[in-house]
Amino acid sequence: MDPILDIRNLSIRYQGSAEPAVRNVSFTLGRERLGIVGESGSGKSTVGRAIMRLLDTAELTADKMTFEEVDLLNASERQMLKVRGQRMSMILQDPKFSLNPIQRCGHQIAEAYRTHVRCTKAEARQRAVEMLEQVHIRDPERVYDMYPHEVSGGMGQRVMIAMMLLTSPDLVIADEPTSALDVTIRLQVLRILDGLVRDKGIGLVMISHDLNLVRAFCDRVLIMYAGRLVETLDAKHLDRAQHPYTQGLLAAQPRIGGPRGPLSVLDRQDSWLNAQGEVA
């Protein structure tokens, strides 16, 4: 089966920058859950936004960058408007900056739906309310009419998730989608995303700092360092990582019942900047 997403040697350079923010990243995505992990500034979110073609001030170069039959590198903005939000969606990590503060939450969800699906306002409202219920929001009719500042951070995050999943996209990029949620709601949201992968056969890219979450939830993991892909391996084999950077990230995690001494600190090597990710 052909991959949903095929990226080869993707490099991203922002205007005015001497060095690329992302350099020669390659990976494919099937109907699976793919995790991308690394420190802040390693290029994880930049790769996600590049796939969505949301980096207006950056230059993208790649040998190949396709989503199903769409050439993302050469597609016009008009073509992307038909793809972005309908066939591929991105769940952003902070609803405070992603939701329009002067529009009611439900109106924003319904508007996103009507942008891609021909329907009446009443039908869009009904679909929005149903989706709010699916992301485990109590009294979705009431939340539909609330403004973003009237909901909690966790509820706002679920509003964002509902908006992005409403059109049943083939590809979902989730950038820290559970960072504002407590443990119980986090598990519920992960079950929703897992159900989409298993039942509807979508491709999911999970961008996260949480190694334990990625290990438990994803099928494969990409490890990024300084804009480069240094290692790729099965999530269940994350503890078998060979690259010293991945090993350093794992060693820096506090563990219940573990040693009480200072946590390990990464001893960065210049050679990591020339690494190319390989399957472990």
N, C-alpha and C positions, 0 to 999 in steps of 0.2 A: 504494500500500500504506500502511495506517495505521501511524503510528510506534509503536514499542514503549513509548516514554516520551514524555510530553508535559507540559512544565512551563511555566507562564505566570505571570510576576510573583510568584515565590516570595520571601518575606521570612521571616527567622528571627530571633527575639529571645529571648535567654536571660533567665531570671528575674532581676530586680534590675538589669538593664542598661537604660540610658537610650536607647541606640542599637541598631538591629538589627545582628546579626553578618553577615547577608546581606540584601541589599536588591534587590528587583525583578529577580530572575534568571529569564530565559526561554530555553528551548531545547527541541528535540525530538531524539529518538534513534531511528534506524532500525536495520536490521540491519547495523551498521557499528561502526567503532572511533573513539570520540570521546575526545579528550584534553582535560583541564582542567589548566591550568598557572597559576602565579602564586607570589608569595612565601609564606613561612610566615605564617599568619594572614590570608590573603586570603579564606578561606572555602571552599576546595576540598573539604576533608574534611567540613566541616559540611554542604555540599550533599549529598555522598554519604551521610552518616548520616541526613540528613533524608529522602532517598528511601527508605531502609530503615526509616524510622520508629524510629530508635534514640535520639532526642533527647527523653528524658522531661522534662527541665527547660527545654525551649524551647517557645515558641509559634510555630506555623507558620501562615502565611497565604499564600494564592495564589488567583489567578483560576481556575487549573486545575492539577491535579497527578495525572495518571493513568498507570498502568502496565497496558498492554493494556486489559482491561475493568475494572480495579480502580481505584476512586477512593481514592488514597492519603491524601488530606487528611481524608476522613471515615470511612475503614475502621476498624472496631473492632480491638482488639488480638487478639481471637479470629480475625478474618479475616486479620490480618497473620501470625499464626502458621502459617496454611496457605500463605502466599505466601513469607514470608521463609525463606530456606534451601533452599526447593524450587524455586520459580520465579524467584527473584532472590537473588543471593548477593553478599557483600562480602568481598574478600580484604584483610585488614588488613596493615599494614606491619611490625609487630613481633611475631613469634611468642612472644617472652619474656613479653609481657603478654596475648596472645590465647589461648595454650594453657593448659589446666589443669595445673599442675605436679605434681599428685598422681595423674594418670591417664596410662596409657601412650598414646603417640601414636596407635597403631592403634585402640585402644579408643575414642578420641575421634572418629576418622573414622567408625568403624562405628556409633557411637551417633548421630551426626548423620544417617547414612543411614537407620537404623531409625526415626528420628523421623518421616521422611516417606515411607518405603517399607515396606510389609508384607513381611517376610522373616524367616528364621531367623537366629540369631546366626552360624551357619556361613556362610550366604550373605552376610551383611553383612561378615564378615571377608574372604571371598574378593574381594568388590567393592573393599574398602579396599586390599587387597594389590595388586590389579590397577591401582588408581588411583595408588598409590605408585610402581608401575613406570612408569606413563605419564608421571609428572613426573620420570623419570630418576633415581630413587633406587635405588642398587645394593643388592642383598640386601634387598628390601622385607619379607620375612618377619621378618628380624632387627630392622629399624627399627620394624615394627609393635609389637613388645614393648618398645621403649625408652621411657624417660621424656623429657619435653622437655629437661631439663637435660643429658641424655646425647647430644644431637644438636647439631651446629653450627648457627650462625644461618642459614646458607643452606639446610641440610637442614630446619630448623624451618619456614622460609618455604615450602618445597615441600610439607611436611605440611599447612600451612594452605591452600595452593592446591588440593591433592588433596581436602581436606575440602569446600571451597566448590564444586568442580566435579563432585563425585561424583553429584549428582542431575540433572546436565545442565540447568542453569537457562536461562531465556530471556534474563535480564539479569544481567551480572556487573559489579560495581563494584570496580575494582582500585585500592586506595590504596597507591601506591608498592610494587607487588608484587615488584619485582626489586631493591629497595634493599639487601638483605642478600646478594645473589648475586654471584658473580664473573662475568666477561664471558661465558665459555663457557656456564655454566648459565643466565645471563640470556637468551641467545639461544634456548636450548632451551625455556624457559618461555614466551617470547614466541611461539615457533612453536606451542606448545600453544594459547595464547589465540587466535592468528590462525586456527588450524584450526577452533576452535569457531565463530568468526564466519563463516568461509567454508563449512564443511561442515554446520554445524547451524543457521546463520542466527540466532545470538544477537546481542544488542546489548551492546557493551562500553564502559564508561566507564573511562578510564585517567587516574587522578589522579597527577601527577608534577611534580617540580622539573626533570627532565631534558628540556630543550628538544630536544636532538638525538634522544633516544629517541622523543619524541612526533612529531617531524618525520618520522622514518623509519618509525614503526609505525602511526600513526593516520591516519584519513581526514580528520577535521576537528579543529580546536582551538578551545577557549574560553579566553580570557585573563581572569583575575579579578584585581581590585585592590580592596583594602579592602572586600570583601564585595559588590563590584559586577562585573558583566560588562562589560568595556570594549571587547572586540573578538572577533569570530568569523570564522575564515577556514579555507580548505583547508590541511591540514598541509603539503602540497607547496609552498604559496605563503607559508610562514611568513616567509621573508625579505622578502616584499613588505608586511609589516605597516605599517599607517598610523598606529596610535596610538603616541604617544611612549613610553608605558609598555612596550609590547611591544618597541619598538625599543631601549629601554634595557636590557631583559632580554637581548636578543640581543647587544648591545654589551658586556655585562658578562661574557660567556663567554670564557675563555682559549682561544686557538687555537694549535695546533702550527705554528710557523713564522710566527706573527703578530707584531705589534709587541711590543717588550719593555718598553714603558712601563707606567705604572699603568693598571689596567682602568677603564673608564668607571663613574661613579657616577650613579645616578638623580637627576635634578633634578625632584623631585615638584611637581606643580601642583595647586592647589585645584580647578581645573576638571575634573580627572580624577574627582572625587567625584560629578560630575553626568553622567558619560558613560553612554551606552547602547551595548551591543555591536552592531555591524553587520557583515554579511558583506563581506569585502574582495574 
